[in-house]
Amino acid sequence: MKYLKKHKKLLLVSIVLVIVTSMFLVLNNSHAYKELPKVKLKGDINKSGLAIMVESDYQTGEYQKLDSTIFPTDGYTLNRIKSGCVDKNGNSVDALTYNGGNNGITIKTKQSVYCYLYYDNLFKGLGTEDEPYQINYIEDLVRLSNSVNKDLNVYKNKNFMLMQNLDFNENDSYMKYNDTGFGDINGVNSIEGIKEELTNREGTGFIPIGNLTTNFQGNFDGNNKRLDNLYILNKIYNNRTGLFGTIENSIIKNLTISGSIDTTDVVDAGGIVGFTIGTVVIENCQNEINIQGKGNSTGGIVGAVSRNLTIKNSVNMGTIQEGGNVGGLVGCVSMSGNELIIENSYNQGQISNLNSNNAGGLLGRDRSDGNSITKIKNSYNAGEVTNAKTAEGGLVGRINGAVEIDNSHNEGEISNTIGSIVGGLIGYGVDTSNITINNSYNNNEVSINTPEEKNISIGGFIGDSLGNVNINN
């Protein structure tokens, strides 16, 4: 009996030791969580986006996983990230935090949980020519802007299409016009519904797609639809603004746009695009935005051009004012080696540059070192061009490089009360310029009426040229 009692005690001690050892091993093996495969979430958290899910064992400490590679950027954005945890019964558990700065997650929990991260798929479609990404609501434009400017997705060679007319002032143009989920878009330090954020004139309005550091590199087809009542107030020094701020190697076509753009600092501004890089084509577009520029370059279609731009079958109807160099279609050719082609296009808006240098019915200025060429064919200006401080022309304000004008003309009145060089087609050609005009004409008054005593140059075709000039027919 004593033998049995003795061994019973030993057995109990052994059992206790096994239990304690097992608990120790379990606790010491709970310092990690495992990543589950990317899955589509179910139920009320399914937003048709991919997700990472993490299974966490019982943990008493705080653990992190910092791995940005788990978040694809092509077609997705992190600015609308959602995260959370649930227990085995599906009940929400406050156990996870997400750091957008480093894409890291922190889990702190005292029970077993499943944690998830998901983000909305930005657009319907595949981004191909046959199945382009669809712009169905104004939210889609905001998502595109956020994706390019914040997530740095340039959408290289991807295709977008506007699926219906959209008006920033109309509730029906939004999926949910009072949605506050996009935050303080307009910078007034309070969060309103998205429509109010984009139309409140006390704020900055829509943020252009592409900026100084990230260029939109996709293609945008307006599908012969309209974007109306776009409002932008740009307060950022030396930025680019328009529906698109900066684009590179892109095609923009079949789009009509209206609204207003104001700039309070030095900016390249255009109704469609602020600044182009690489080889860009803009075709069958119409700008009805009134633009008040400042400092750099302002154009009805494009503010400033770097490298090659072709504008075809396009029109400016908006009033274009101020901005260093002002043009009905293009403000300025900004670098050497550019080729600007304007074909079958015209300006009908009023062009003026009271506080700065050059203005033209189609192009404000080519400011290259003489190695650029501008070709204007089958195009015309019908808008009034007034009051540039230096040079002013019915088609082109000032030329440094070469310009070829074929079968084109000016119908707008060209007048000036502050400048000194005015021409019916071209204001001023510097000593590096090469001007060729074929089968073209001016059909309105050209006048200077300045109260100051100064040397003036005025001409039916050209105000003044120090370079080569060749005029035929």
C-alpha positions in Angstrom: 0.0 0.0 0.0 2.8 2.4 0.9 4.5 1.5 -2.4 1.4 2.4 -4.3 1.0 5.7 -2.4 4.6 6.6 -3.0 4.3 5.9 -6.7 1.0 7.7 -6.9 2.7 10.8 -5.6 5.4 10.5 -8.1 2.9 10.1 -10.9 1.0 13.2 -9.8 4.3 15.2 -9.7 5.2 13.9 -13.2 1.8 14.9 -14.5 2.1 18.4 -13.0 5.6 18.8 -14.5 4.3 17.7 -18.0 1.5 20.3 -17.8 3.8 23.1 -16.6 6.3 22.3 -19.4 3.6 22.2 -22.0 2.2 25.5 -20.9 5.7 27.0 -21.0 6.3 25.7 -24.5 2.9 26.9 -25.7 3.4 30.4 -24.3 6.9 30.6 -25.7 5.7 29.6 -29.1 3.1 32.3 -29.3 5.4 35.1 -30.2 4.5 35.1 -33.8 1.6 35.0 -36.1 1.3 33.5 -39.5 0.3 35.2 -42.8 -2.5 33.5 -44.7 -2.8 33.6 -48.5 -4.3 36.7 -50.1 -8.0 36.1 -50.3 -11.2 37.9 -51.1 -13.1 38.8 -48.0 -16.7 37.7 -47.5 -19.7 39.4 -46.0 -19.9 43.1 -45.1 -16.2 43.6 -45.4 -16.0 42.4 -49.0 -15.2 45.4 -51.3 -14.0 43.4 -54.3 -10.4 44.1 -53.2 -7.6 41.8 -52.3 -6.6 41.4 -48.6 -4.0 40.0 -46.4 -5.3 38.0 -43.4 -3.2 37.3 -40.3 -4.0 34.5 -37.9 -2.8 35.4 -34.4 -2.4 33.1 -31.5 -2.8 34.2 -27.9 -0.3 37.0 -27.4 0.5 39.2 -24.4 3.0 41.4 -26.2 3.1 43.7 -29.2 4.4 42.4 -32.6 4.9 44.1 -35.9 5.3 43.0 -39.5 6.7 45.7 -41.9 6.4 44.5 -45.5 5.2 46.9 -48.2 5.5 44.2 -50.9 2.2 42.7 -49.8 0.3 45.7 -51.2 0.1 45.7 -55.0 -0.1 49.2 -56.4 -1.3 48.6 -59.9 -5.0 49.5 -59.8 -5.2 49.8 -56.0 -4.8 52.6 -53.5 -3.9 52.6 -49.8 -5.6 55.8 -48.9 -8.9 54.1 -48.3 -7.4 51.2 -46.3 -9.6 49.3 -43.9 -8.4 47.0 -41.2 -9.7 45.0 -38.2 -9.8 41.7 -36.4 -12.5 39.2 -35.6 -12.6 36.3 -33.1 -13.6 32.7 -34.0 -17.3 33.7 -33.9 -16.8 36.6 -36.3 -17.1 39.3 -33.6 -15.0 42.4 -34.0 -12.0 42.7 -31.8 -9.9 45.9 -31.3 -6.5 44.3 -31.8 -4.9 45.7 -34.9 -3.5 49.0 -36.0 -2.2 49.9 -39.5 0.6 52.4 -40.2 0.2 53.9 -43.7 3.6 55.4 -43.5 5.4 52.1 -43.7 2.6 49.7 -44.5 3.1 48.0 -41.2 0.6 46.4 -38.9 0.7 46.0 -35.1 -1.3 43.2 -33.4 -1.9 43.2 -29.6 -4.4 40.7 -28.4 -5.2 38.3 -25.5 -7.2 35.9 -27.6 -6.9 34.1 -30.9 -8.1 36.4 -33.7 -8.1 36.7 -37.5 -6.9 40.1 -38.6 -7.4 41.6 -42.1 -6.4 44.5 -44.3 -8.2 45.3 -47.5 -8.5 48.2 -50.0 -10.9 49.0 -52.7 -10.2 48.2 -56.3 -10.2 51.7 -57.8 -11.8 51.1 -61.1 -13.9 48.8 -63.1 -12.1 47.4 -66.2 -8.7 46.1 -66.9 -6.9 49.2 -68.2 -6.5 47.7 -71.7 -7.6 49.3 -75.0 -10.5 46.8 -75.2 -11.5 47.0 -71.5 -10.2 50.4 -70.2 -10.5 51.5 -66.6 -13.9 53.1 -66.3 -14.6 56.6 -64.9 -18.2 56.4 -63.9 -18.4 58.9 -61.0 -16.5 61.9 -59.8 -15.1 59.7 -57.0 -13.3 57.8 -59.7 -11.4 61.0 -60.7 -10.5 61.7 -57.1 -9.3 58.1 -56.7 -7.2 58.5 -59.8 -5.7 61.7 -58.5 -5.0 60.1 -55.1 -3.5 57.0 -56.7 -1.1 59.0 -59.0 -0.1 61.7 -56.5 -0.1 59.7 -53.2 0.5 56.1 -54.1 2.8 57.1 -57.1 1.1 54.8 -59.5 1.8 56.4 -63.0 -0.5 53.9 -64.9 2.0 53.6 -67.7 0.3 52.6 -70.9 -3.0 52.0 -69.1 -6.2 53.2 -70.6 -9.1 55.1 -69.0 -12.5 56.0 -70.4 -15.1 58.5 -69.2 -18.4 56.6 -69.3 -20.9 59.4 -68.8 -21.2 63.2 -68.5 -20.2 64.3 -65.0 -20.9 67.7 -63.4 -19.1 68.6 -60.1 -22.2 70.6 -59.1 -24.7 67.8 -59.5 -25.5 65.1 -56.9 -26.1 62.5 -59.5 -22.5 62.7 -60.7 -21.3 61.2 -57.5 -21.7 57.7 -56.2 -22.4 59.2 -52.8 -22.2 63.0 -52.8 -22.1 63.4 -49.0 -19.4 60.8 -48.5 -16.8 62.0 -46.0 -14.4 59.1 -46.5 -12.1 61.0 -48.8 -11.1 63.4 -46.0 -10.1 67.1 -46.2 -9.6 67.3 -49.9 -9.8 71.1 -50.2 -7.5 72.0 -47.3 -9.9 74.1 -45.2 -9.2 71.9 -42.1 -12.7 70.5 -41.9 -14.2 67.4 -43.5 -17.3 67.8 -45.5 -19.1 65.5 -48.1 -17.0 65.0 -51.2 -19.2 67.3 -53.3 -18.8 70.2 -50.8 -15.1 69.5 -50.7 -14.7 69.8 -54.4 -17.0 72.8 -55.0 -16.4 75.0 -51.9 -14.7 78.2 -53.2 -13.0 78.7 -49.9 -10.9 75.6 -50.6 -8.6 74.3 -53.3 -11.2 72.2 -55.1 -10.0 69.3 -57.2 -6.4 68.1 -56.9 -4.9 67.7 -60.5 -3.9 64.3 -61.6 -0.1 64.3 -61.6 2.3 66.8 -60.1 5.9 67.9 -59.9 7.2 64.5 -58.8 4.7 62.0 -60.4 3.5 62.1 -64.0 0.4 60.4 -65.2 1.6 58.1 -68.0 -1.6 56.5 -69.2 -4.2 57.4 -71.8 -7.5 59.1 -71.2 -10.5 58.8 -73.6 -13.3 61.3 -72.8 -15.6 59.2 -75.0 -17.1 62.4 -76.3 -18.5 63.1 -72.9 -18.3 66.3 -70.7 -16.7 67.2 -67.4 -18.5 70.3 -66.2 -17.9 72.8 -63.4 -14.4 71.6 -62.4 -13.0 74.0 -59.8 -9.3 74.3 -59.0 -7.5 76.9 -56.8 -3.7 76.2 -56.9 -1.7 77.7 -54.1 1.4 75.6 -54.5 4.6 77.4 -55.8 5.9 76.3 -59.1 3.3 73.5 -59.6 1.4 72.4 -62.6 -2.4 72.5 -62.7 -5.3 71.5 -64.9 -7.5 68.4 -64.9 -4.1 66.7 -65.3 -1.2 68.4 -63.6 1.6 66.6 -65.4 1.4 63.9 -68.1 4.1 62.0 -69.9 3.9 60.0 -73.1 0.1 60.1 -73.0 -2.9 60.5 -75.3 -5.9 62.6 -74.1 -8.8 62.6 -76.5 -12.5 63.2 -77.0 -13.1 65.3 -74.0 -14.9 68.6 -73.3 -14.3 70.3 -70.0 -15.7 73.5 -68.3 -15.3 75.3 -65.0 -12.6 77.6 -63.5 -9.0 77.5 -62.6 -7.3 80.2 -60.5 -3.7 80.2 -59.4 -2.2 82.3 -56.6 1.4 81.5 -57.1 3.8 80.6 -59.9 2.2 77.8 -61.9 2.0 76.2 -65.3 -1.8 76.0 -65.9 -3.9 74.5 -68.7 -7.5 73.5 -68.9 -6.7 69.9 -69.9 -3.0 69.7 -68.8 -0.7 71.9 -66.9 2.6 70.4 -68.2 3.5 67.8 -70.8 6.6 65.6 -70.9 7.8 63.2 -73.6 5.5 62.6 -76.6 1.9 63.7 -76.0 -1.1 63.8 -78.2 -4.3 65.8 -77.4 -7.0 65.2 -79.9 -10.7 66.3 -80.3 -10.7 68.1 -77.0 -12.5 71.3 -76.0 -11.7 73.6 -73.1 -14.4 75.9 -71.7 -12.6 76.5 -68.4 -11.8 80.2 -67.6 -8.2 80.3 -66.4 -6.6 83.0 -64.3 -2.9 82.2 -64.2 0.2 83.7 -62.5 3.9 83.6 -63.0 4.8 80.8 -65.5 2.7 79.8 -68.5 -1.1 79.6 -69.1 -2.9 77.9 -72.0 -6.4 76.9 -72.8 -5.4 73.3 -73.6 -1.9 73.0 -72.2 0.1 75.3 -69.9 3.7 74.4 -70.9 5.3 71.8 -73.2 8.5 69.8 -72.7 9.5 67.8 -75.8 6.8 66.8 -78.3 3.1 67.8 -78.3 0.5 67.4 -81.0 -2.9 69.1 -80.7 -5.4 68.1 -83.3 -9.1 69.0 -83.8 -9.2 70.9 -80.5 -10.7 74.2 -79.4 -10.4 76.7 -76.6 -13.5 78.6 -75.6 -12.4 79.8 -72.2 -11.0 83.2 -71.2 -7.2 82.9 -70.6 -5.5 85.5 -68.5 -2.1 86.2 -67.0 0.8 83.8 -66.4 4.1 84.9 -67.9 3.3 83.5 -71.3 -0.4 83.1 -72.3 -1.8 81.3 -75.3 -5.3 80.3 -76.4 -4.1 76.7 -76.9 -0.6 76.5 -75.4 1.1 78.9 -73.0 4.7 78.1 -73.6 7.2 75.8 -75.3 9.5 75.6 -72.4 12.6 73.7 -73.4 15.0 73.3 -76.4 14.4 70.5 -78.8 10.6 70.6 -78.7 8.2 69.9 -81.6 4.8 71.5 -81.2 2.2 70.7 -83.8 -1.2 72.5 -83.9 -3.5 71.2 -86.6 -7.2 71.8 -87.4 -7.6 73.6 -84.1 -8.7 77.1 -83.0 -9.1 79.5 -80.2 -12.3 81.5 -79.6 -11.6 82.8 -76.0 -10.3 86.1 -75.0 -6.5 86.2 -74.4 -4.8 88.8 -72.2 -1.6 89.2 -70.2 -1.8 92.5 -68.5 0.8 91.8 -65.8 3.3 89.9 -67.8 5.2 89.4 -71.1 3.8 87.5 -74.1 0.4 86.5 -75.5 -0.8 84.7 -78.6 -4.1 83.5 -80.0 -2.7 79.9 -80.2 0.8 80.0 -78.6 2.1 82.5 -76.1 5.8 81.9 -76.5 8.5 79.5 -77.7 11.3 80.3 -75.2 13.8 77.6 -76.3 17.4 78.4 -77.4 16.3 78.3 -81.1 16.3 74.5 -81.6 12.6 74.0 -81.3 10.0 74.0 -84.1 6.3 74.9 -84.0 4.0 73.9 -86.9 0.6 75.5 -87.2 -1.6 74.1 -90.0 -5.2 74.7 -90.9 -5.8 76.5 -87.6 -7.0 80.0 -86.6 -7.6 82.4 -83.8 -11.0 84.1 -83.4 -10.6 85.5 -79.9 -9.5 89.0 -78.9 -5.9 89.2 -77.9 -5.0 92.2 -75.7 -2.4 93.8 -73.5 0.8 91.8 -73.2 3.7 93.8 -71.8 6.2 92.7 -74.5 5.0 90.8 -77.5 1.5 89.9 -78.8 0.3 88.1 -81.9 -2.9 86.8 -83.4 -1.4 83.3 -83.6 2.0 83.4 -81.7 3.2 86.0 -79.2 7.0 85.4 -79.3 9.3 82.9 -81.1 12.8 81.9 -80.3 13.0 78.8 -82.6 11.4 77.9 -85.9 7.7 78.4 -86.7 5.9 77.2 -89.9 2.4 78.6 -90.4 0.4 77.0 -93.2 -3.2 77.7 -94.3 -4.0 79.5 -91.0 -5.3 82.9 -90.1 -6.4 85.4 -87.4 -9.9 86.7 -87.1 -9.6 88.3 -83.7 -8.8 91.9 -82.9 -5.2 92.4 -81.7 -4.8 95.5 -79.5 -2.4 96.8 -76.8 -2.1 99.7 -74.4 0.9 98.7 -72.4 3.3 96.8 -74.8 5.4 97.7 -77.7 5.4 94.8 -80.3 2.2 93.6 -81.9 1.5 91.5 -85.1 -1.5 90.2 -86.8 -0.1 86.6 -86.8 3.2 86.8 -84.9 4.3 89.4 -82.4 8.1 89.0 -82.1 10.8 86.8 -83.5 14.1 87.0 -81.7 17.5 86.7 -83.5 17.4 82.9 -83.4 14.0 82.6 -84.9 13.1 81.2 -88.4 9.6 82.3 -89.5 7.8 80.8 -92.5 4.2 81.8 -93.4 2.4 80.1 -96.3 -1.1 80.7 -97.6 -2.2 82.5 -94.4 -3.7 85.9 -93.5 -4.8 88.3 -90.8 -8.4 89.6 -91.1 -8.8 92.1 -88.2 -7.4 95.3 -86.7 -3.9 95.4 -85.2 -3.3 98.4 -82.9 -1.1 99.9 -80.2 -2.4 102.8 -78.1 0.1 103.4 -75.4 0.4 106.7 -73.4 4.1 106.3 -73.0 6.7 107.5 -75.5 8.5 104.3 -76.6 9.7 102.5 -79.7 6.9 100.4 -81.0 6.7 97.7 -83.7 3.4 96.8 -85.4 2.6 94.8 -88.4 -0.3 93.1 -90.2 1.6 89.8 -90.2 4.6 90.3 -87.9 5.3 93.0 -85.3 9.1 92.6 -85.3 11.6 90.0 -86.3 15.4 89.8 -85.9 15.6 86.4 -87.4 14.8 84.9 -90.8 11.4 85.6 -92.4 9.8 83.9 -95.4 6.3 84.8 -96.4 4.5 83.2 -99.4 1.0 83.8 -100.8 
